Amino acid sequence: MTALDLLDLDPSLTEEERQIRDVVRRLVDDRVRPHVADWYEEGRVPARELAREFGKLGLLGMHLSGYGCAGASAVAYGLACQELEAADSGVRSLVSVQGSLAMYAIWRFGSEEQKQRWLPPMATGEAIGCFGLTEPDHGSDPASMATRARRDGDDWVLTGGKMWITNAPIADVAVIWARTDDGVRGFAVPMDTPGVTAREIRRKMSLRASLTGEIVLDDVRLPADAQLPEAVGLKAPLSCLTEARHGIVWGAVGAARDCLETTLAYATTRTQFGRPLAGFQLTQAKLADMAVELVKAQLLALHLGRLADAGRLRPEQVSVGKLNNVREALAIARQCRTILGANGVSGEYPVLRHANNLESVLTYEGTSEIHQLIIGQRLTGLSAFA
Ligand SMILES: Cc1cc2nc3c(=O)[nH]c(=O)nc-3n(C[C@H](O)[C@H](O)[C@H](O)COP(=O)(O)OP(=O)(O)OC[C@H]3O[C@@H](n4cnc5c(N)ncnc54)[C@H](O)[C@@H]3O)c2cc1C
């Protein structure tokens, strides 16, 4: 491994885990890195094409079993997220939303028929999924959601809207969370159902290589079997978020590592005042502090991954990882940018792109403040949410 593996973590991975990581790294080097700066600048990404390639490699719903999914370990999935996000957080988001949110919801809460219908094509990337929890007026507080599902005979009728939904503009199916007379329930909604419209959200300054949309549900009539039968209450979507947050804990490490690798290479070759930038004590202090934070984040990700594989990972532990790793990755990206000087703001280098992306990652899947509140509640036994 590189000089950045200060604690010799590489041998803590199994041979199989290292192989999976290296295969994903090669795919990313080949198919994503050469193009991602352009996708980012243009605010476009060939998401369907990428999904099929990721599907071929078994990356979609990778940690799920059956229905064409790879049945890999949580650590292997985490390593895949790390390599994907080392290229771009938006590309990792495509995989996270497909596998950990949309597919996981159907796999965990769906009927056998729903699983047979949706999971195999989603695992190959033929079908794209999205996950609609956030609404224009309800983000951190999904319990207040306004989207309603009411019974009409055997059918369900959905009304409302979802906002900031990754993959929505190209999705074939949306997992939509709505309030019913019996509390929150989930629905697998084919996006071509009459009354469903998706509009792309443009002018994002972050996660530009990811498609984000608004979904409007205008009296959308669904058969009874569109409801996910095992999803009862808000804890169902929250359990999906725990899955996805685990991937983010690893992904953020990838973005930070890419920033630091880029910066080390830059600082050792760029000369000012007759010596490489890396030779100045002030630069080395920055590099050392960032490398220490990176390795701590890696250790945390690996520990949480091992807990997940042992079936012992608790939601507030994932909050520790999400809060720390995204916050530190963002700090690393911003600090790296200073070392690159003017080149730090150029799209020729990945550093500011990562920093801008991490602003979204800091906000979605629970903001930093929400994770602080989750950890605070665990520490004190007191809920300070409202
Ligand atoms: C690029 C992108 C992609 C996304 N993809 C998806 C997706 O696929 N599916 C989906 O459902 N959602 C998605 N989201 C939405 C995301 O999950 C929400 O933006 C997030 O939950 C925060 O909600 P909000 O933006 O409404 O902010 P708000 O909830 O309005 O919060 C604004 C600020 O207030 C703070 N705050 C809120 N409540 C409290 C409190 N009790 N105490 C202290 N501070 C508080 C927050 O931490 C934040 O700093 C995406 C967002 C982005 C940016």
The ligand as a Gaussian input file, in Angstrom:
#p B3LYP/6-31G(d) Opt

LIG

0 1
 C      -27.593000      15.816000      -3.238000
 C      -28.618000      15.293000      -2.285000
 C      -29.166000      14.039000      -2.489000
 C      -30.167000      13.560000      -1.630000
 N      -30.745000      12.332000      -1.860000
 C      -31.826000      11.940000      -1.114000
 C      -32.531000      10.717000      -1.428000
 O      -32.142000       9.964000      -2.333000
 N      -33.648000      10.427000      -0.710000
 C      -34.119000      11.226000       0.293000
 O      -35.143000      10.903000       0.883000
 N      -33.448000      12.384000       0.625000
 C      -32.335000      12.747000      -0.064000
 N      -31.654000      13.926000       0.248000
 C      -32.224000      14.805000       1.271000
 C      -31.445000      14.812000       2.572000
 O      -31.569000      13.592000       3.239000
 C      -31.962000      15.999000       3.403000
 O      -31.506000      17.172000       2.750000
 C      -31.487000      15.971000       4.844000
 O      -32.157000      14.970000       5.561000
 C      -31.682000      17.316000       5.564000
 O      -32.970000      17.790000       5.367000
 P      -33.196000      19.316000       4.877000
 O      -32.334000      19.566000       3.704000
 O      -34.665000      19.494000       4.719000
 O      -32.658000      20.212000       6.044000
 P      -33.440000      20.654000       7.384000
 O      -34.039000      19.443000       8.023000
 O      -34.329000      21.793000       7.074000
 O      -32.231000      21.139000       8.291000
 C      -31.576000      22.387000       8.071000
 C      -30.524000      22.583000       9.158000
 O      -31.155000      22.560000      10.446000
 C      -30.560000      21.566000      11.259000
 N      -31.568000      20.948000      12.119000
 C      -32.744000      20.356000      11.784000
 N      -33.362000      19.876000      12.860000
 C      -32.558000      20.137000      13.923000
 C      -32.644000      19.889000      15.316000
 N      -33.664000      19.202000      15.867000
 N      -31.646000      20.325000      16.119000
 C      -30.583000      20.980000      15.588000
 N      -30.443000      21.246000      14.272000
 C      -31.414000      20.828000      13.454000
 C      -29.986000      20.545000      10.288000
 O      -28.974000      19.779000      10.887000
 C      -29.483000      21.459000       9.186000
 O      -28.238000      21.974000       9.555000
 C      -30.606000      14.379000      -0.554000
 C      -29.993000      15.629000      -0.334000
 C      -29.018000      16.081000      -1.186000
 C      -28.391000      17.426000      -0.931000

